């Protein structure tokens, strides 16, 4: 890819300085990204063109201009060719193994959940399916520039193995739910499973185990509080679906017991003592101003899933008001049966469209604000902004390079707009996680794709045969 003339001159000058430097003067690094348009996403909105990012071990050692090329040397130097380097994106809500069922029951089927999804899970879920499907999903995420995904499902130890194999980060919640499921034959057995999962994976450099009580309408207060207590004892996150449906209060009253008159779902959870700063809540659609103040006071992270909510006709979240009110808000896709695609790039456009439609205001969620949600916002929602979400010295080296020369990205007058509103997943050229190259020039480096493809095609063949019985 041709360099811009000005960049070429600066790089040549930097190379000359390096050649004149005394032997041994350069500091060693492990990886250098040079000649990039760097969107740091730091608090000052620093943009560097041309920019350089220096990686040592799993962290960022330096961020600056071409002068850094005279100070550092590394065996691996990636010339970005003027492309956009930015923090890796964070997908705050998913159900990765559902990718095995993606595309089924899409043709206007009523009661799709009961006619397709539940029968598929009952007949086909297994450790093997969850492991292979999670690998497939993690591959898709890595190729689209997602460096961290938050997930809720079953056999999360298998999800963890696949996510770690691909080489991206995972905040992975073992589901606790009030009926028998594939990895827990007794109701709420997921809590004991979560305890074992946490013991096995806690401290892993990529995987953060978590406990995931499914929702207030499937988990009664006793088990919600037991889940919270386990998370507090182990110092891990709690993941939950919250305020997703207009009739959620009625669901709680019907399935769990009497619901307090006049209360919202958020106030119900506050009254039982469940809300905390360890909580990441998905959807959060049906909330009023008082609910938002409670969530802010409790420092609850919010996973905003506008694309999935629109496709499922569950409602439109007041995400702009939550953002304006200072809540910790990031973006998610929900599972691949809800939104089909798992990249965060597409979700940014949906987030802007929903906020602008609801408010009748085309200024809501500027491109820079959208990119904030996809990076810093996700990190803040997980209380990990000290190590993730921006390209700053000392933070983890999670970054991606986006092709700024692709026709759909050009012209790059505003790089934030070019990424947030123009880029496709296939425009992500390189993905680096924890200082390790996971994707380089659109090639995944971490997985034997031939072996994976054999597993994947065998699995989807079995799913296809069973799906015929549901038509």
BELJOMO-V695725 format. One record per backbone hydrogen bond with DSSP energy under -1.0 kcal/mol. NH is the residue of the N-H (numbers start at 0). CO is the residue of the C=O. E is the energy in kcal/mol with one decimal. If there is no record, write none. Layout:
nh=NH co=CO e=E
nh=NH co=CO e=E
This chain:
nh=7 co=3 e=-2.5
nh=8 co=4 e=-2.3
nh=9 co=5 e=-2.1
nh=10 co=6 e=-2.7
nh=11 co=7 e=-2.4
nh=12 co=8 e=-2.3
nh=13 co=9 e=-2.5
nh=14 co=10 e=-2.7
nh=15 co=11 e=-2.1
nh=16 co=12 e=-2.1
nh=17 co=13 e=-2.1
nh=18 co=14 e=-2.1
nh=19 co=15 e=-1.7
nh=20 co=16 e=-1.1
nh=24 co=21 e=-2.1
nh=26 co=70 e=-3.6
nh=28 co=72 e=-2.6
nh=29 co=54 e=-2.5
nh=30 co=54 e=-1.9
nh=31 co=75 e=-2.2
nh=32 co=52 e=-2.9
nh=33 co=77 e=-2.8
nh=35 co=50 e=-2.1
nh=36 co=82 e=-2.9
nh=37 co=47 e=-2.8
nh=38 co=84 e=-2.9
nh=39 co=45 e=-1.9
nh=44 co=41 e=-1.8
nh=47 co=37 e=-2.1
nh=50 co=35 e=-3.0
nh=51 co=63 e=-3.0
nh=52 co=32 e=-2.5
nh=53 co=61 e=-3.1
nh=54 co=30 e=-3.2
nh=55 co=58 e=-2.3
nh=58 co=55 e=-1.8
nh=59 co=394 e=-2.7
nh=60 co=53 e=-2.8
nh=61 co=53 e=-1.4
nh=63 co=51 e=-2.3
nh=67 co=64 e=-2.0
nh=68 co=65 e=-1.9
nh=69 co=66 e=-1.4
nh=71 co=67 e=-1.9
nh=72 co=26 e=-2.5
nh=77 co=31 e=-3.3
nh=79 co=33 e=-2.9
nh=81 co=34 e=-3.1
nh=82 co=79 e=-1.8
nh=83 co=401 e=-2.3
nh=84 co=36 e=-1.9
nh=85 co=399 e=-2.3
nh=87 co=397 e=-1.7
nh=88 co=144 e=-2.6
nh=89 co=373 e=-2.5
nh=90 co=147 e=-2.7
nh=91 co=330 e=-3.1
nh=97 co=94 e=-1.8
nh=98 co=95 e=-2.1
nh=99 co=96 e=-1.9
nh=100 co=97 e=-2.1
nh=103 co=100 e=-1.7
nh=107 co=105 e=-1.5
nh=114 co=110 e=-3.0
nh=115 co=111 e=-2.3
nh=116 co=111 e=-1.8
nh=117 co=112 e=-2.8
nh=119 co=115 e=-2.2
nh=120 co=116 e=-2.6
nh=121 co=117 e=-2.7
nh=122 co=118 e=-2.2
nh=123 co=119 e=-2.4
nh=124 co=120 e=-1.8
nh=129 co=125 e=-2.5
nh=130 co=126 e=-2.7
nh=131 co=127 e=-2.6
nh=132 co=128 e=-2.9
nh=133 co=129 e=-1.9
nh=134 co=130 e=-1.7
nh=135 co=131 e=-2.2
nh=136 co=132 e=-2.5
nh=137 co=133 e=-2.6
nh=138 co=134 e=-2.3
nh=139 co=135 e=-2.0
nh=140 co=136 e=-2.4
nh=141 co=137 e=-2.7
nh=142 co=138 e=-2.4
nh=143 co=139 e=-1.0
nh=144 co=141 e=-1.3
nh=145 co=140 e=-2.5
nh=146 co=88 e=-2.4
nh=147 co=88 e=-1.3
nh=148 co=168 e=-1.7
nh=149 co=90 e=-2.6
nh=150 co=170 e=-2.4
nh=151 co=93 e=-1.9
nh=152 co=172 e=-1.8
nh=157 co=154 e=-1.5
nh=158 co=154 e=-1.4
nh=159 co=155 e=-2.6
nh=160 co=156 e=-1.9
nh=161 co=157 e=-1.9
nh=162 co=158 e=-2.7
nh=163 co=159 e=-2.6
nh=164 co=160 e=-2.0
nh=165 co=161 e=-2.3
nh=166 co=162 e=-2.1
nh=167 co=162 e=-1.5
nh=168 co=146 e=-2.8
nh=169 co=205 e=-2.1
nh=170 co=148 e=-2.4
nh=171 co=207 e=-1.9
nh=172 co=150 e=-3.5
nh=173 co=209 e=-2.1
nh=174 co=152 e=-2.4
nh=175 co=211 e=-2.2
nh=180 co=183 e=-2.4
nh=183 co=180 e=-1.3
nh=187 co=176 e=-2.9
nh=188 co=185 e=-2.1
nh=190 co=187 e=-1.7
nh=192 co=188 e=-1.7
nh=193 co=189 e=-2.9
nh=194 co=190 e=-1.9
nh=195 co=191 e=-1.8
nh=196 co=192 e=-2.7
nh=197 co=193 e=-2.8
nh=198 co=194 e=-1.9
nh=199 co=195 e=-1.9
nh=200 co=196 e=-2.1
nh=201 co=197 e=-2.3
nh=203 co=200 e=-2.0
nh=207 co=169 e=-3.3
nh=209 co=171 e=-2.4
nh=210 co=236 e=-1.8
nh=211 co=173 e=-2.7
nh=213 co=175 e=-2.8
nh=217 co=214 e=-1.4
nh=218 co=214 e=-1.3
nh=223 co=219 e=-2.1
nh=224 co=220 e=-2.7
nh=225 co=221 e=-1.6
nh=226 co=222 e=-2.0
nh=227 co=223 e=-2.3
nh=228 co=224 e=-2.4
nh=229 co=225 e=-2.2
nh=230 co=226 e=-2.2
nh=231 co=227 e=-2.6
nh=232 co=228 e=-2.5
nh=233 co=229 e=-2.1
nh=234 co=230 e=-1.5
nh=235 co=230 e=-1.9
nh=237 co=277 e=-2.6
nh=238 co=210 e=-2.1
nh=239 co=279 e=-1.8
nh=240 co=213 e=-2.1
nh=241 co=281 e=-2.3
nh=247 co=244 e=-1.5
nh=250 co=246 e=-2.0
nh=251 co=247 e=-2.4
nh=252 co=248 e=-2.3
nh=253 co=249 e=-2.4
nh=254 co=250 e=-2.6
nh=255 co=251 e=-2.7
nh=256 co=251 e=-1.6
nh=262 co=259 e=-1.8
nh=267 co=263 e=-2.2
nh=268 co=264 e=-2.2
nh=269 co=265 e=-2.2
nh=270 co=266 e=-2.6
nh=271 co=267 e=-1.6
nh=272 co=269 e=-1.1
nh=273 co=268 e=-2.6
nh=278 co=275 e=-1.4
nh=279 co=237 e=-3.0
nh=280 co=300 e=-3.1
nh=281 co=239 e=-3.0
nh=282 co=302 e=-2.5
nh=283 co=241 e=-2.2
nh=283 co=281 e=-1.4
nh=284 co=242 e=-2.3
nh=285 co=242 e=-1.9
nh=286 co=284 e=-1.4
nh=291 co=287 e=-2.3
nh=292 co=288 e=-1.9
nh=293 co=289 e=-2.0
nh=294 co=290 e=-2.6
nh=295 co=291 e=-2.4
nh=296 co=292 e=-2.6
nh=297 co=293 e=-2.3
nh=298 co=295 e=-1.0
nh=299 co=294 e=-2.4
nh=300 co=278 e=-2.6
nh=301 co=327 e=-2.7
nh=302 co=280 e=-2.8
nh=303 co=329 e=-2.7
nh=308 co=304 e=-2.4
nh=309 co=305 e=-1.9
nh=310 co=306 e=-2.5
nh=311 co=307 e=-2.5
nh=313 co=308 e=-2.0
nh=318 co=316 e=-1.7
nh=321 co=317 e=-2.0
nh=322 co=318 e=-2.7
nh=323 co=319 e=-3.0
nh=324 co=320 e=-2.2
nh=325 co=322 e=-1.4
nh=326 co=321 e=-2.6
nh=328 co=326 e=-1.1
nh=329 co=301 e=-2.5
nh=331 co=303 e=-2.6
nh=332 co=92 e=-1.2
nh=333 co=92 e=-2.3
nh=337 co=334 e=-2.1
nh=338 co=334 e=-2.0
nh=340 co=338 e=-3.0
nh=347 co=343 e=-1.6
nh=349 co=345 e=-1.4
nh=350 co=346 e=-2.7
nh=351 co=347 e=-2.0
nh=352 co=348 e=-2.4
nh=353 co=349 e=-2.7
nh=354 co=350 e=-2.0
nh=355 co=351 e=-2.4
nh=356 co=352 e=-2.3
nh=357 co=353 e=-2.7
nh=358 co=354 e=-1.9
nh=359 co=355 e=-1.3
nh=360 co=355 e=-1.3
nh=363 co=360 e=-1.2
nh=369 co=365 e=-2.4
nh=370 co=366 e=-2.4
nh=371 co=367 e=-2.0
nh=372 co=368 e=-2.2
nh=373 co=369 e=-1.9
nh=374 co=371 e=-1.0
nh=376 co=371 e=-3.8
nh=378 co=374 e=-2.0
nh=379 co=375 e=-2.8
nh=380 co=376 e=-2.4
nh=381 co=377 e=-1.1
nh=382 co=379 e=-1.8
nh=383 co=378 e=-3.3
nh=386 co=383 e=-1.5
nh=387 co=383 e=-2.1
nh=390 co=39 e=-2.7
nh=391 co=389 e=-1.1
nh=393 co=59 e=-2.8
nh=394 co=391 e=-2.1
nh=395 co=386 e=-2.4
nh=396 co=57 e=-2.6
nh=397 co=395 e=-2.0
nh=398 co=431 e=-1.8
nh=399 co=85 e=-2.7
nh=400 co=429 e=-2.3
nh=401 co=83 e=-3.3
nh=402 co=426 e=-3.2
nh=408 co=405 e=-1.5
nh=409 co=405 e=-1.9
nh=412 co=410 e=-1.4
nh=417 co=413 e=-2.3
nh=418 co=414 e=-1.8
nh=419 co=415 e=-2.9
nh=420 co=416 e=-2.2
nh=426 co=423 e=-1.9
nh=427 co=424 e=-1.9
nh=428 co=400 e=-2.7
nh=429 co=400 e=-1.4
nh=430 co=438 e=-2.0
nh=431 co=398 e=-2.9
nh=432 co=435 e=-2.4
nh=434 co=396 e=-2.4
nh=435 co=432 e=-2.0
nh=437 co=430 e=-2.7
nh=438 co=430 e=-1.9
nh=439 co=442 e=-2.4
nh=441 co=428 e=-2.7
nh=442 co=439 e=-1.5
nh=444 co=437 e=-3.0
nh=448 co=446 e=-1.2
nh=451 co=447 e=-2.5
nh=452 co=448 e=-2.6
nh=453 co=449 e=-1.7
nh=454 co=450 e=-1.8
nh=455 co=451 e=-2.9
nh=456 co=452 e=-2.8
nh=457 co=453 e=-1.7
nh=458 co=454 e=-2.2
nh=459 co=455 e=-2.8
nh=460 co=456 e=-1.7
nh=461 co=457 e=-1.5
nh=462 co=458 e=-2.1
nh=463 co=459 e=-2.5
nh=464 co=460 e=-1.9
nh=465 co=461 e=-2.0
nh=466 co=462 e=-2.6
nh=467 co=463 e=-1.2
nh=468 co=465 e=-1.6
nh=469 co=466 e=-1.7
